[in-house]
Amino acid sequence: MKLALHVKGIEVFYDGRCGMCCTFHEWIHRQARAFAIDFVPYQSVRAVEVFPEVHELDPAREMVVRVDRERVFRGAEAWVWCLYGCVNYRGVARRLAKPMMLGVAVRFCRLLAANRRGLSRVFFRKKDREVRNQLHQMDPPSCDEGGCDLERDEWRDELIK
């Protein structure tokens, strides 16, 4: 996979209903970027407006990236392009783009894609109310004489689980 030196921008067509995909989108937006990165949920009307052929590429199965409105990449290559767009991850992207590492990235992305809905339910997009409800079901630490023993780890361990 060859990463171009000069890129104006990429369009990322992702599953707007997938917690993992949305979390990745939010993470990218917090990064310093080397070029413009436009995230477009493939379910949106805008996706068809900017890239009418997007649904022929089955974006529900794996992320699709279009570079400078020309070259199209899917799956692991699309993820590499997203990383390449982040100033602090360009080196990682260059390494992943090499033939030997791209094979590893492809297998990793296939594993994630096959399990993304389950992973999303478990790790991403938990509502604040759900977290709050779980915390309220836990027993508070016992505090004798108005102070809590900070060495007591049982309660903290429950929070980390």
PyMOL commands that set and color helices and strands:
alter all, ss='L'
color gray80, all
select helices_A, chain A and resi 19-29+45-50+54-57+75-84+87-96+99-123+128-136+154-160
alter helices_A, ss='H'
color red, helices_A
select strands_A, chain A and resi 9-14+36-41+64-67+71-74+143-144+147-148
alter strands_A, ss='S'
color yellow, strands_A
deselect
rebuild
show_as cartoon
